[in-house]
Amino acid sequence: MSEMVLQLKDASIFQGENMVLSNVNFEMHKGDFVYLIGKTGSGKSSFMKTLYGDLELTKGEGSIVDFDLRKLKEKDIPFLRRKLGIVFQDFKLLPDRTINGNLEFVLKATGWKNKNEITERIEKVLDKVGMKTKGFKFPHELSGGEQQRIAIARALLNEPELILADEPTGNLDPQTSIEVMEVLREINKNGNTILMATHDYALLLKYPSKTLKCDENKVFEVVQRRG
């Protein structure tokens, strides 16, 4: 049996007082690629935020990369996030630093000290996303698709056990979305586990994989029909 990286058992997810999702039962294993779909407001973002510690899990059971979500304390969150790679829709790159500077900032913030090791790691992740020659550029000098590749590279820096991609193609045109998707599929093939929230159904058809849907306060697996 492959190693479990995420499990939710009878979990209910709240945004403030409002219950967004109830009785969520879900498991993910090392190497999985899972889509999370659903209309805007169906709870996808709340689901993701609960996983990376932005929202507390107050009902049910949940564990992610060996952290118990019910017992997660404020002080644990940085350690949890070191084991996760998070890719946001809006890139969240620091505009006043080069790409190398952005990646170096993350490594230093997560405890890396050795300059050579930092440089090597940055080169390695940029190579993985096909951006090896862009390290000296600033974010504004890159296209949206390139910026998202950098955001994926940043998510890979600490060799995460699980990558949470929250609408990573949401701000991109269809062709660029496919390019970014190819990068995600490639790193999944190389062993990275990915949970990707999306409302881009074209991508699901082009790259079918296990799919969960948020709808009417529930999360359930969608069985994709074969043409």
N, C-alpha and C positions, 0 to 999 in steps of 0.2 A: 504494500500500500504506500502510495507516495505521501510525503509529509504534508500535514494540514497547515496552512498559513492563516486561514481565517475561518471562524465558525460563529454563527449566530443561532441561538436556540430560544424560541418563543420570545424574541426580543421585540420591544416596542420602542419606537423612536419618536422623541418629542422635540418640538421647537417651542421653547417656553412652556406654556401650559397646554398647547395643542398637540394632540397625538397625530403624527404625520403618517406613520406606518405601524401596523400592529402584527404581532405574531410572526415575525420574520424568522424563517429557518433556512439557513444557507451555509454551505461549506465551499471552501476553495482550497485546492491542493497545489503544491509546488509545480510550476510549469503551465498552469491553466491560463487561458485567455477568456475572460468573461465580459460580455457587454451588460450594461445596466441601462435600460431604456425606459421611456415614459414621458408624458407631456410635461411642459413647464408647470411647476407647482405640484408635481405628483410625488415629490419626496426624494428625488435622486440626490440633490445636493445635501439634504439633511442626512441621508444614508451615508454619503461620503464623509461628511463632517464628523459623524459619530465614529467612523473608522479611524480618522486621524486625530481624534481627541478634542475637536472643536465643540462638539455637543456631548453631554454626558449620556451614558447609557444607564437608565434608571430602572428599567424593567426587563426581565429576561436575562439570558446569559450571552456573553460575547467574548471571544478571544481573537487577537490578531497578532501575528508574529510573536507569540509567547507572552503577550501582555493581556491581562484580564481587564476588559473594558469596564466592568462594574467596579473594579477596585482602582481604576486609574486615578492617580493624584496629579495635581498641577505639575509637581516636580518630575513626574515620570514622562511627561509629554515630549520634552526634547529627545529623550532616549528612544521613545517610540518612533518619533519622526526620523531618527537616524536609520531605523530599519525599514522605513517606508520611502518610496520615491513618489513625490506628488507633482503632477503636471496639471496646471490650471489652464483655463480657456484663454486668459489674457496675459500669458507668458510670465508676468511678474519679474521681469528683468530690471536690474538697477540701471537707470539711464545714464548715470554719470561715470560708469566704469566700462572698460572694454569687456568683451566676452570672457577672456581669460580672467580679468578682474572679478567678474561676477562669480565665476566658478571657484576662484581662489577664496573669495569671501565666504562661500558656503563651507569649503573644506576647513578653513581656519576656525570658523564658528563651530564646527563639529569636532574640533580637537586635533586636526592635522598640524604638525609643526615643521617637519622636514621639507625644506624648499624643493629639493630634487624630487622627492616623492610626490609633492603637490603638482609640480610641472608634469611629471610622468602621467599622473592620474588624469589631469586635464586633457593632455594629448590623447590619451586612450579613449576617454568618453567622447571627445569631439570626433575622433576617427570613427567610432561606432555609429554616429549619426550623420556621417558624411560631411562634417564641417571643419575638418582639420586645418584648413587654411584661413579660417575666419576669426581666429582667436584675438587678433589685434583690433578688430573692428568694434564699433560701439553699436548697441542695439538698434538705434535709429537708422543705421546704415544697412540694416538687413531687412529682407522682406518678411512678411508675416510668417510664411512657412519656415523660413530660416530661423526666425526667433523661436518658433515652437520646437524646432529641432534642438536648439540650444537649451530650451526648457526641459526637453527629454534628457539631454546630456547631463544637465544639472541633477535631474532625478536619479540618474545612474551613479552619481559620484561615490556614494558610500555603499555601493553594491547592495541595494535594498532587497529584502526578501519578498517585497510586494510593491508593485507600482500602482498607484491610484491616479488614473487619468480622468479628470473631470471636464468633459466636453472639450477635449484637446483640439478638435477640428472646428469648434463652434464659430470661430472668427475667420475661417479660411474659405477660399473659393473651392469648388469641387476638385479641380486638378491638384491643388496644393494639399487638400485633405487626403487625397489618395497617396501623395508622396509621404506625408506624415504617417499615414496608416502603414505604409510599407516599412517605415523605420520601426514602428511599434511591433509589427509582425516579425520583423527580423530579430529584434532583441528578445521577443518571446521565443523564437526558435532557438536562440542561444541560451535559453534557460530562465529568462526573467518571467515572473508571474505578473499578470496585468489584469486589473479590473478597470474597465473603461465605461464611464457614463457618456451617453451620446443620444442625440435625437436625429442623427443622420442615418436614415434607414437605407440609403444607397450603399453605405459602407457595409452594413450588415449583410446585404445581398451579395456584395462583391467578395467579402471576407467572412463567410459564415463561421460562427463559433457559438458556444453556449451563451444563451441570452436570458437575462432576468428582466422582468418588467415590473415597474411600480404603477399601480392603478388602484383607485378607490381604497387607499390605505393598506394595500397588500403588496407583497412582492412574490412573484411566482415565476417559474421557468417557462419560457415560451418554446414550444417545439417548432422548429423551422421546417416548413414543408419543402421537400425536394421537388424541384421543377418537374 
